[in-house]
Amino acid sequence: MQKNIPIRRSLQRYQRTIAGSTILIIAFIAAILIAHEANRTVLLWSTSNELSTGAVIQQSDLKAKRALLPENSHMYFSSSADLIGAIVAHHVGAGELIPTSSLIEQGSEVDGRYVPLEVAIHDLPTNVERGSIVDIYAIAKNASGSTGLESTALVAVATTVIAVDRKGDLSGSVGVVVNLRAQNVSSLISQISAHRILLVSHV
């Protein structure tokens, strides 16, 4: 029995050595695979907030993000691209990669109009500011006798706020300029006289 002890100890040391070597090999292979995948990722521009049609790109709108897009990376803007001053041609959600088709150069024609609105303080969220994305509702000023559905109309969705003038707070109203699609302008203007304008901000 005593003679078998050294043999068992040698066998245990050998097994530990094999196990340790196996772990090191696995860790080495895993590191190579991770490094390989990291090399395949590209650094692209994404949005730090929602961008709607007609908005002008500012530095605060951009955030670099790594993405694994080996075949489709050319469809999005590289983080090395200078996008400041470009104009949004169609809506891009917050946190999304910015498609090359979504922006146009400054000076290019965009289907958008800057429309000034007078909005009651209680119809404007306190967090709305330049660059905010809002939906615009028109609510009939005299809704008595109606179901409420007919007296409310959704005029525009995902609209960019261009400017907010709160100097009129004391009078109970705030001046807001929004970037509205051309086809929505006449609909909004036709409802202003008989409706109050409600802005609903995106969270």
Buried (B, 14 or more C-beta within 10 A) or exposed (E): EEEEEEEEEEEEEEEEEEEEEEEEEEEEEEEEEEEEEEEEBBEBBBBBBBBBBBBBBEEEBBBEBEBEBEEEBEEBBEBEBEBEEBBBBBBBBBEBBBBEEBBBEEEEEBEBBEBEBBBEBEBBBEEBEEBBBBBBBBBBEEEEEEEEEEBBBEBBBBBBBBEBEBEEEEEEBBBBBBBBBEEBBEBBEEBBEEBBBBBBBBE
